[in-house]
Amino acid sequence: MAETADLVVVGAGIAGASVGFFAAQRGLRVVVIEQGLPASGASGFTAGYIRCHYANPHEAYFAVESWRMHSHWAEVVGGQSGFRRNGFLFIVPPALAPALAENVALMRQMGVPTEALDAQGVVLAQPFLSPEGIGAAAWEPESGFADPGDSIGSLLAGLRARGGQVRLETGPARLVMAQERVVGVRAGDIDILAPRVVLTAGAATRGLAAQAGVELPVFPMPIGAGLLRRQVAPGSPMPACTIDHTTEQWYRGEIGDDLVIGAGYEDSIGFSAGPEEGDKPFASPTREELVAGAARLLSRMPDLERAMPRGTWVGVDSRTPDGHAIAGPLPGVEGLYVLTGGNGKGFKFGPSMGRTLASVIAGEPFAASPLHPFGLERFTTGQAIRGAHEYAWGSFA
Ligand SMILES: Cc1cc2nc3c(=O)[nH]c(=O)nc-3n(C[C@H](O)[C@H](O)[C@H](O)COP(=O)(O)OP(=O)(O)OC[C@H]3O[C@@H](n4cnc5c(N)ncnc54)[C@H](O)[C@@H]3O)c2cc1C
């Protein structure tokens, strides 16, 4: 059996839902294929930070665009993304304070409400934190976190309202090729024939691209997290979404005095581990790993001494060799596009990169697009994504 579409999107995480929605908004007949349920990949396990601070202008551009989209979600997409502005704090040791000041200045030029704080300023903004080891911090009071179910659900609802289809629980889709071009996607016993296909399948994008003869440097990236129940006075402020270079830990407040923190798999976030291969399952962090994550944070948040460990989870994101997304047309295969390489930060980039990729798919020239630096060709041309004032730790900056 065969059906037709203008565009088939493989994968209904934040990347696929975003490309699909904005392509449908441009009038394309879109079909989204998802092997499981929406947000059943990394997107469903995200901490959901929506913040702007990045040390290179290319990611900063898309981070700011997405932050603006979440700030006006009802108008831009419809429905809600669950965006909660509990603030974003990016803490660095003294040696990185000059770089941070430069990057805060860059963000301000881009219209982001942000300031550089010293250690005392951090404690004023977040009174439950200790100033120990803090050189400086970037503070974004208007940033926060969004809900993946709300975000992806509203994008897919908007896609359907514009005539698009979302096919769920299809099992793994495959490309349909004819004479070195992609002509559609096979999902179960249905072929959906389309002149354009976009792969937004997380780490599985590598295997799909290989079906078209393209080698994509994308690997599984397990990221562990867990919940701690803090023992704090009723009405205590919710901790901001925080990345703390000095403790090499991330955390944010959750409703009900809980704290979401990184746990287990720290090496994958810090990028000191080698790439993972294949599609083996990854176990959730153990209780001991969650406690170890909390112990690393103790010097920053002393009240964690009384915290109770709760559940943990792992989400498998996609990792690339330079820690940045791969987006755009795949060279040599007409009609085939990708958006993958979340690298532990792709939830925020999904809406803005998805919108820009939809405009490229609709005909805008890729070479002139702000997505161009994220094209696959950078790995052969050597055009690195770099800022003038990079930090040292992992891909998170
Ligand atoms: C614990 C954790 C915390 C994180 N925190 C943040 C954060 O605070 N901020 C941030 O910006 N990012 C964060 N991230 C990263 C972010 O969540 C991911 O980068 C992003 O959600 C990836 O979205 P995606 O759409 O590319 O991939 P996914 O969400 O993995 O979606 C891919 C989809 O493709 C489907 N699929 C795969 N193969 C096929 C196939 N053959 N056929 C059909 N369907 C297929 C999968 O089922 C899946 O639903 C975090 C991730 C984790 C795990």
The ligand as a Tripos MOL2 file, in Angstrom:
@<TRIPOS>MOLECULE
LIG
   53    58     1     0     0
SMALL
NO_CHARGES

@<TRIPOS>ATOM
      1 C1         18.2980   13.4890   31.4130 C.3       1 LIG1
      2 C2         18.3580   14.4630   30.2700 C.ar      1 LIG1
      3 C3         18.3940   15.8220   30.5270 C.ar      1 LIG1
      4 C4         18.4250   16.7210   29.4720 C.ar      1 LIG1
      5 N1         18.3530   18.0520   29.7410 N.ar      1 LIG1
      6 C5         18.2470   18.9360   28.7280 C.ar      1 LIG1
      7 C6         17.9930   20.2980   29.0060 C.ar      1 LIG1
      8 O1         17.8570   20.6900   30.1580 O.2       1 LIG1
      9 N2         17.8630   21.1570   27.9630 N.ar      1 LIG1
     10 C7         18.0170   20.7420   26.6760 C.ar      1 LIG1
     11 O2         17.9360   21.5780   25.7730 O.2       1 LIG1
     12 N3         18.2480   19.4340   26.3740 N.ar      1 LIG1
     13 C8         18.3490   18.5380   27.3750 C.ar      1 LIG1
     14 N4         18.5400   17.2210   27.1100 N.ar      1 LIG1
     15 C9         18.7380   16.8060   25.7280 C.3       1 LIG1
     16 C10        17.4400   16.7980   24.9560 C.3       1 LIG1
     17 O3         16.4060   16.2300   25.7250 O.3       1 LIG1
     18 C11        17.6350   16.0470   23.6400 C.3       1 LIG1
     19 O4         18.7690   16.5630   22.9660 O.3       1 LIG1
     20 C12        16.4310   16.2060   22.7240 C.3       1 LIG1
     21 O5         15.2320   15.9620   23.4180 O.3       1 LIG1
     22 C13        16.5660   15.2650   21.5270 C.3       1 LIG1
     23 O6         15.4020   15.3820   20.7480 O.3       1 LIG1
     24 P1         15.2850   14.6250   19.3610 P.3       1 LIG1
     25 O7         13.9510   14.9290   18.8290 O.co2     1 LIG1
     26 O8         16.4900   14.9130   18.5330 O.co2     1 LIG1
     27 O9         15.4320   13.0660   19.7180 O.3       1 LIG1
     28 P2         14.4510   12.0970   20.5040 P.3       1 LIG1
     29 O10        13.6670   12.7970   21.5270 O.co2     1 LIG1
     30 O11        15.2860   10.9420   20.9400 O.co2     1 LIG1
     31 O12        13.4250   11.6370   19.3880 O.3       1 LIG1
     32 C14        13.7470   10.7120   18.3840 C.3       1 LIG1
     33 C15        12.4850    9.9210   18.0810 C.3       1 LIG1
     34 O13        12.7160    9.1220   16.9260 O.3       1 LIG1
     35 C16        12.0700    7.8860   17.0950 C.3       1 LIG1
     36 N5         12.7070    6.9280   16.1840 N.ar      1 LIG1
     37 C17        13.9810    6.4730   16.2330 C.ar      1 LIG1
     38 N6         14.2160    5.6380   15.2080 N.ar      1 LIG1
     39 C18        13.0740    5.5700   14.4880 C.ar      1 LIG1
     40 C19        12.6990    4.8710   13.3090 C.ar      1 LIG1
     41 N7         13.5560    4.0930   12.6300 N.pl3     1 LIG1
     42 N8         11.4190    5.0090   12.8620 N.ar      1 LIG1
     43 C20        10.5240    5.8040   13.5210 C.ar      1 LIG1
     44 N9         10.8380    6.4890   14.6380 N.ar      1 LIG1
     45 C21        12.1030    6.3850   15.1080 C.ar      1 LIG1
     46 C22        12.2650    7.5810   18.5730 C.3       1 LIG1
     47 O14        11.3110    6.6420   19.0390 O.3       1 LIG1
     48 C23        12.1130    8.9610   19.2080 C.3       1 LIG1
     49 O15        10.7890    9.2120   19.6230 O.3       1 LIG1
     50 C24        18.4870   16.2700   28.1340 C.ar      1 LIG1
     51 C25        18.4460   14.9130   27.8680 C.ar      1 LIG1
     52 C26        18.3620   14.0070   28.9240 C.ar      1 LIG1
     53 C27        18.2770   12.5470   28.6080 C.3       1 LIG1
@<TRIPOS>BOND
     1     1     2 1
     2     2     3 ar
     3     2    52 ar
     4     3     4 ar
     5     4     5 ar
     6     4    50 ar
     7     5     6 ar
     8     6     7 ar
     9     6    13 1
    10     7     8 2
    11     7     9 ar
    12     9    10 ar
    13    10    11 2
    14    10    12 ar
    15    12    13 ar
    16    13    14 ar
    17    14    15 1
    18    14    50 ar
    19    15    16 1
    20    16    17 1
    21    16    18 1
    22    18    19 1
    23    18    20 1
    24    20    21 1
    25    20    22 1
    26    22    23 1
    27    23    24 1
    28    24    25 2
    29    24    26 1
    30    24    27 1
    31    27    28 1
    32    28    29 2
    33    28    30 1
    34    28    31 1
    35    31    32 1
    36    32    33 1
    37    33    34 1
    38    33    48 1
    39    34    35 1
    40    35    36 1
    41    35    46 1
    42    36    37 ar
    43    36    45 ar
    44    37    38 ar
    45    38    39 ar
    46    39    40 ar
    47    39    45 ar
    48    40    41 1
    49    40    42 ar
    50    42    43 ar
    51    43    44 ar
    52    44    45 ar
    53    46    47 1
    54    46    48 1
    55    48    49 1
    56    50    51 ar
    57    51    52 ar
    58    52    53 1
@<TRIPOS>SUBSTRUCTURE
     1 LIG1         1 GROUP 0 **** ****
